Amino acid sequence: MLQGYPTKSGTGISIFGDYGDLSSLYSTVHEIANSLDESNIRLKAQSQLLMNFAYEIRKAYSGQRLTDNLTFSGDDKEMHYYGFHCVWTDMLIFISTLRHNAGYVQTDKLYQANLYMLEYVVEKAMFDYDPQGANNIQHFIGQRINITNQYAFIIYQALHITFVSAKPGKRRFRNIPLLIGDHFSEYRQDYKDLIQSFEISAKEQDCEITDLEFNDFPEIKW
């Protein structure tokens, strides 16, 4: 069974599971990602998002991210678990992308169980960190994020940088709904300014906005 814990500085979540838990989650994410045609401009960003998430999960159950020995209440047996960190805003975007596309592919009960379990541990970890902030942020789990935007992948990177660069703490956490709106709502000026900056960069690099990627990411204080 997956386990989720808020990171020490409140930057994101640490997700742990045994090899079977994570490999099963990987299969779910990868299967949904494979259903998306990356050559389709409307689907490219969503494919990139899910491939990024699948990559982290695979690295985790391969033992290349986090490892820990966990014991559970009422059982003194020590279990070897694998895990990975994920920034809150990244995780919300990944889940929204999964939920949106799960409705268009044939998913069995195991896939649905994996999605519900992922959503459960993320929501629980949010409330463990800050119930006040989580009350508002929980409404973005699987919804309210326009991941169908063709620029969603570069927007996700910009949001990641903005969130990680802010001062750690509960104020930053509680600001997540505002940040999501500023980055994904096409009616907000912050969104319009962001897209304009992408247009300038794309022109300078003689490429499409969908081909842009950030090169410098701030060090994450988990």
Helices and strands as residue ranges (DSSP letters): E 3-6, E 12-17, H 19-34, H 44-61, E 66-72, E 75-87, H 88-102, H 109-129, H 131-137, G 138-140, H 152-165, H 170-174, H 176-184, H 189-205, G 209-211
